[in-house]
Amino acid sequence: MFQGVYTAIVTPFKKGKLDETSFRGLIEWQIQEGIHGIVVCGTTGEAATLSADERKRVTEIAVEQSGSRVPIIAGTGSNSTTAAIDFTKDAFSLGATASLQVTPYYNKPMQEGLYQHFKAIAEAVDIPIILYNVPGRTSVNMLPDTVARLSKVKNIAGLKEASGDLEQVKKIIKLVPKEFSVLSGEDAQNLSIYMAGGVGAISVTSNVMPAKVAGVWDTFSSGDANGAKLLQEELQPLNKAMFIETNPIPAKTALSLMGKIGDEFRLPITRMSKDGVGKLTDTLKNYKLI
């Protein structure tokens, strides 16, 4: 079972190319701060603008730097089933622990199409697969009954649920086997999802405060629900700040302000607005991060 907090890590760039030194530094810092795992090549990692070779290199660096200290989950999804299979085979060959598979974007498949897409991938590779439902990005919502069907497919081990619909999350948890990992994909809902039976999160906020975000899960799973509630409430202003502009703009900007990476994005993602930087700076100062 996959459980705990996994950082959906950003991909730092320098002069248009992968900044390998900064990336290794981020991974090392995350591990030292007590994060439970790392997700590379996800939405937050600007995977849509990474070449196939860059995806491989990002995964390779993460696996090398981690040295098996924490699991590395590689985002290998695509709106092409064939491409998703190829990306997943690459990640497996490089030593990734698991694959994160987003629902196909743009195509807007029906529920049967979602089922057949993920089933085909699972049958083509020998690596655990975490499904990723994020309707706000893909314009398709994978419904609880579809997740329940997929939970019975060999290699499909869990779900990152980022629909923002807590009732949908609760229904999924009731329908899937106990060993199937339901992970929060909405930082503001992390504790609520844990309380509903979720077993962790794939987090954007943990890019900036890994110890604190991991601490919510650690505290909750140790039996201290009240302590976890206090930590989650403390994090809510930062959770909100991470989405004042399109992810990963705030997360990368925050890390830049903290001196950990450069302030560089790939089009069509652009630098944060002056107003956004001002608001984000105030939030980071409140948390004594800068």
N, C-alpha and C positions, 0 to 999 in steps of 0.2 A: 504493500500500500504506500502511495505517495502522500506524505503529510508534512505539515509545517509551512513555513513561508519561503517562497521562491521569488527572488527578485527578477522581474522582467527587465533585464539590464539594457541600458542604452548602448549604442555603438558610437564611440568617439571617432571623429574624423580630424585630419590635419592636412590642409592644402588639398582637399578633395579625396584623400585616401584614408584607409583605416589607420587610426593611430594605435598601433600595437602596444606601445609602451604604456600609454594611458589606460588602455583596455586591460592589460595585465594588472595594472595598479588598482583599478576598480574592482576586479575580481578578488584580488588579495585582500583589499579592505573589507569587502563584503564578507568574506570568510572569517576574517579576524573579528568582525563585529557580531558574529554568531548567526548569520543567515543559514537557513537549512538547505538551500539549493539555489541554482541560477538558471534562468531561461534566457537563451540567446536567440537572436534572429526572430524576435516577435515584433508586434506592432511598435512597442517602445524602442526596439532596436532598429527601427527603420528598414525592416527586412524587404519591404516592397521596392526599395531603391538599391539593394545590394545585388551585385552580380552573383552568378552561381559560384564562381571562384571565391568571391568574398564571403559568401555564406559558409563555404567549406573552411576558409581560414579562420573566421570568427569562431566556429565550432571547435576547430583544432586547437586554437589558443586557449579557449575556455577549459577544454579537457586537460590540456597540458598544465595550465596554471593551477587548476583545482587539484590535480594529482590524486583524484579519488576521495578528496576530503569531503566534498559535497556532490550531490547529483547534478549533472548538467543536462537540461532538457533543451533540445534544439527545435526551434520553430521551423517546420518543414512543409507547411501547408501551401496550397495553391488552389486556384479555381479550375485548374486542370488536374484531373485525377492522375493521369500519367506523369505529369511533372511532380506532383506531390509524392508519388512513389519513388521517383528518381532522387528527389531531395532527401527523402527519408533513408534510402539506401546509402547515400553519401554520409549522412549523419551517423548512421549505425557503424559504417566502416571506420569512422574517425573516433569512435568510442563514446558517443553520446549515450546517456543513460536511458533517455526516452525521447519521444517526438511529441511536439505540440502541433495539433492539426486544426486549423481554423475552418469554420464553415465556408464553403466556396462563395466568394464575393462576386458581384456583378451578374453572374449567371442566374441567381435567385432560384435555385432548384426547389422542387417540392420536397416534402418530408421523405418520400421514397427515394428521391435522388440523393438526399443527404445520407440516408442509410446505406445505399449502394456505394456511394463515394467512399465513405469511411470503411465499410466492410472490405472493399477492394484493396484499399491501402493496407489494412490490417492483415489481409491474407497474403500480401506480397512481401512483407517484411517480418523480421523476427526481433522486434523491439517494442517495448510498451508504448502505447499511444494514449496521450491525453487530448481529448476533444476540447475545442475552444468555441464557445458560443458567445458572439458579440454582435448582436443585431444592429447596434448603432454604427458599426463599421461596415457590415456586410449586407445589410438590408434583408437578411433572412434570419428567422428565429427558429432554432432547433427545439422542438417541443418535448416535454417530459416523456411522452410515450416513445418517441424516437430514441431518446437517450436510453430509455429502459431496454429497447430492442438491442441497441448497440452495446450495452453493458454485458450482454451475453456472448459477444463476439470475442474470440481468443485474441489476446494482445491489447484489447482496448481496456485500459486500466483506470481511467478517470475522466473528469470534466472540469475545465475552467469555465465557470458560469458567470458571464458578465452582461446578462440581460438587464440587470438592475431591478428585476421583478422578484422580490423576496418570496412571494407565494409560489412562483414557478420553481424556485430553488427548493423550497420545502417539499413540493410535490415530487421533484426529481429524487430527492433523498429517500422518500418513502418507497419509490418504485425500483430503485437499483439495489443490487446486492451490497451487503455490509462492507465487503472488501473493495468495492468500487469507490475511488477517491473523488469526492465532490469538493472542489477548491473555489474559493471566492475569487472573482475577477473584478470586484468593485471594492476598493480600499475602504470606502465609507461604510460598507456593509460587512466588513470582515468578521467582527465579533457576532453580529446577528446571524451570519451564516454558520459560524462555529456553534452557536447555541442551538441552531436548527439541526445540527448533525454533520456539518461540513468539517473537513479535517485539515484545513489550511487555506493558503491564499497564494496566488501569483500576483505580485504586488508591483505597482509603479512607485508608490511612496517610499518603499524600502530602498530605492536607489539613493535616497537622500538621508534617511534615518533607519538603516537596516536593523540595528540593535533594538530600537523601540518597537518597530513593526513586528519583528520576530518575537519580541517580549510579550506582545498581546497573546499570541498563540501559546508560548511557553507557560505563561501565567494561567491561561484558561485551561490548558491540558493538564496542568498540575492540580486542578480542582479549585483554583481561586478565581471564581467568576467575578466577584466584586473588584478584585485587583485588576483583572483584565478590562473591566468596564472603565475604570479610571484611566488606564493607559489608552484605550480606544478613544475616549472623550478628549484626552490631551492631544491626540493625533488629528482630530477632525479638522481643525483649521488648515493643517498642512495637507491633509487629504484633499480638501477643497482647492487649495492653491495649486496642486498638481494638475488641475483640469481647468484653470481659468482661461487657458488657450489650448489648442489641440495638442494632445499627447503625441510625441514626447517633448514638445517645446519647453514647458515649465521644468520638467525633470532635468533636461540637458542644461538649461539655463542656470538652474540651481547648482548643479555640479560644477559649472563654469565659475559661478560666483564663489563657490567654496574652494576653488583652485585645483579641482581634480581633473578637469578636462578643458579643452578649448570650446569656444562658443561657435560651433560649426555644424550646419545641417546640410541636407541634400534636398534640392528642389524636387517636388513642389513645397516641401516644408521650409519655412523661413525663420529668421531670428524673431525673438519675442518683441512685441511692441514696447515702446517706451513706457506706456502706462502699465502694461503687464509686468515689466521689469521692476517698476516702482512698488507695485503691490507684492510681488514675490520677494523682493528684498526686505520689505517690512516684515513679512512672515518669517523669513529665514533668521532675521535679527531677533525676533521674538523667541525663537527656538535656540538662540545662541549658536547657530550654525555658521554665521559669518560675523 
